[in-house]
Amino acid sequence: MSPSYPFPKDWSLPLEPPAEYKRLRQEAPVCPVRLWDGNTPWLVSRYNDVLTVLGDPRLVVDSTLPGFPHLSPAAAARQGRPLAFFLRPDAEYRVQRAMLVQEFMPRRMEALRPRIQATVDAALDAMLAGPKPADLMAAFALPVALQVIGDLLGVPHDGADDLHVLSRTVGSRASSREEARAALMALDDFFLRLVEANLREPGDTLIGRVVTEQVATGRLSPPDAASLFHSLYYAGHGPSAYMFGLGTLALLIHPEQLGKFRELEDPAAITAAVQELLRFVNVSHLARQRVATVDVTVGGQLIRAGEGILAQPDSANRDGTVFEEPDRLDLHREAHRNFAFGHGIHLCTGRALALIEFEVVFKTLFQRIPTLRLAVPLEEVRFKKDENLLGVHELPLTW
């Protein structure tokens, strides 16, 4: 019988992917696995095969197709509602992505760096003025991530915590279809009201500009716009906040690498170090889903049209045929492409913004608090074990 997916993780080694991936890369790099609903997609674990899957236009992200591998009841609950733009058929996805390209151009994101720096500094000021130990997630990581994406999109900060709770319900593998559907409805309704408000009085924000250029002109319906903005908000705060936490944890438990990071001054070297953190940690620890539209061969395995595929990013990021000593965090590692932001046409739309956030957060955090350290033993840190993103509930720190 095919093994159940996701695979169990050794939580005594919380930043390590499941050990089963290493065996599969060597013995069965393309193998069937069983999901919660009995579906048996193909799991792809090697770097080059993942690269092939994510770059092949015949393997699509279309959650409306029967063979699409839904990873949880909550994920399946999206069916019947306006779909997130990255889960739509490729033709629709490309149209909606094109509406956002100018908004997320690297030069435009770089212009936001001073504002992001000010947000990070203010959050650190507040954390340093508060009690010790401090929970990095509640006192810093989540507030920064919510404010950065909220300012960009034009989402009011009042109620942001409630939006995060709803997003976590949608992103939890423990949520039922009913719970996830109710959370999706609440999120879509909130963003639909924002669309309607910007139709009446457009703001100088991403939402305001897209509503003016696309919704008011009839190119995008209000419900589709609401789903688009909900998707951007969801993807724009959770992964960033979780990475702030796990990246900080990774540096703290690798003090020799933290010392090297503190010495970095060259912007390119800082970017490369952040990319290595993303390779090593990779909060997006569940597979990228695809479905074959024709018969294809991946890694020597025939995959029939209509069959689902799971391309495993954290396994690929630890492939020893691509990365020397792949299980070692090495901030001076020569740059290699990792799969933290995906690949191909579904490469993360907001990757330029996310990289700037990570660079500013990690550099500022360890420059301003040189004595930062864990306030509890590593084994007492509580990890989120049932979400689509890898993260911690709290990260108690002192200094």
ABEGO torsion letter per residue (X at the ends): XBBBOBBBBBAABAABBBAAAAAAAAABABBBBBBAAGBBBBBBABAAAAAAAAABAABBBBAABAABBBABAAAAAABGBBBBAAABBAAAAAAAAAAAAAAABAAAAAAAAAAAAAAAAAAAAAAAABBOBBBAAAAAAAAAAAAAAAAAAGBBABGAAAAAAAAAAAABAABBAAAAAAAAAAAAAAAAAAAAAAAABBBBBAAAAAAAAAAAAGABBAAAAAAAAAAAAAAAAAAAAAAAAAAAAAAAABAAAAAAAAABABAAAAAAAAAAAAAAAGABABBBBBBBABBBBBGGBBBBBGBBBBBBAAAAAABAAABBGAABBBAABBBBBBAAAEBEAABBAAAAAAAAAAAAAAAAAAAABAABBBABBAAABBBBAABABBBBABBBBBX
